Amino acid sequence: MKKALYSDIENGIAIVTLNRPECRNALSLDLTLELFECLHRLELDRSVQVIILASQGPVFSAGHDLTEILERNPSGYKRIFCACTHLMEKIQSVRQPVIAEVQGLATAAGCQLVATCDLAVASEDASFATPGIRIGLFCSTPMVALTRSIGRKRAMEMLLTGETISAHMAAEWGLVNRVVPAANLRSTTWSLAERIAEASSVVVGIGKNAFYKQVELDQAHAYALAGQTMSANAQEPDAQEGITAFFEKRPARWLRDA
């Protein structure tokens, strides 16, 4: 039986691949739960420093599996959308940076996946939309990630019109970091992951956690949190090693390398 999701780990980088191309990699409830559990396992694996989220086929993800949205009772709908919310929260709470590798179309909860990931690299043929308005189901949960990624006015335009934006516009708006030819998508994403993996995984985890805590705070509280974080970070063995290595003009030897 074909797996709906599979993962591979090489040199500290995990590639998690959605594998439902025949269903446009729609996020069924089962796939959503499986992806959550996969991220949980990878978070506990100390050898994994970066996670790449990719997909098979011409579509990155078409969002929720609409066959599961018809004629459900209230508890059924709540389970589907709560599972999706927990998945998005998991992506941002795992200690490793998560990079979306986007080819083709990413719509609705698929666009939400991209907006939620810490970084995103898209091929030139990628495109993005939140078209729920067109089928009577406003993209309310994708709205949360989208607003925090591209801002209010641009998010509202996507949400109210359902229109698709190109990869280059997505980069201009801040939904993705880089746009590259399709032939270079994997190599570019991998190079970005490798660059991040050169750093201390402990310090990267500290920084990611602090980023999401401070980003919604007012400036005074954000600085207070950041100051506490830097004080704690400075006491970490990897921070002391990194500073020492800088003065000694040598590569740092992080705890994972010891």
Steps between C-alpha positions, in 0.01 A plus 500: 500500500636841403587729789325839510808644669863400518817647641872464439792628708842585362778703663271639766231608252162328488285518188133432573301440183124513448425207272138528383555644150187332371305711753707815443662432837181599676529506879260226603449456872718189494782677315477800734532278806780299339695816418457622858638172637787506251603848614477389861734206433747718314501757779615228740773380263811692607671423168244707307588868474275623216174371349398548137129459420456392138241320289469264206328592176409827327309648798658586834169471686140582415409547866235306686358188340157632399355149492526513880320836527162383372219410741699472822357558844639787711745277688631362170571848366660603828733200489617579146568868556649456847740238363608747232554773760707266717713409198573865421587568863728195498693628198588817689560334837748230392857603577617451140440757226244369249548600134215461251620384158217608271432388147174557318186620673453558874142588587294550815655287778784425259572872481465506878772235522736722303416809705551304822840354417799695628640542148377421149669445165275490193551399141415755232190300407361505855185696577294574809135564582238490773196432280256378765278805442419356157348182643326653800764409757705804602866412565479598866780282637738574207423866569686482834832395346455711189434824691809447711708429192398766247299758696135600519425666167671238284352216701150647471542535125590132467224394737221710349581443133633146506736601221831323446831681538822402328818382668669832428213696652507264800868587545428872465225473763714295739318168476813325371871579539634400160374414151716278281471303175324168556820312417676676789228465763643207695863614480411852618286374787768251598774766495290723724443209740872417502590859582261499797628159613852643535387688811448360849168316500453600866537869417280472190227346717533778756476762228201347325308469825574861592408627153143373518456615858612857432348558159149568632611706802522876523854637473565541874393145583681364193826659615450368852453149369794536258728620778409204719555267207844641418606478864398134514655433157833652609525243777467208258820299440459546124495878540819492705659266246393714206643820648823324597533355151448847352789644702718197427417526128390138467175319418271454797449150636137485602385257767345275235846470341683424824 
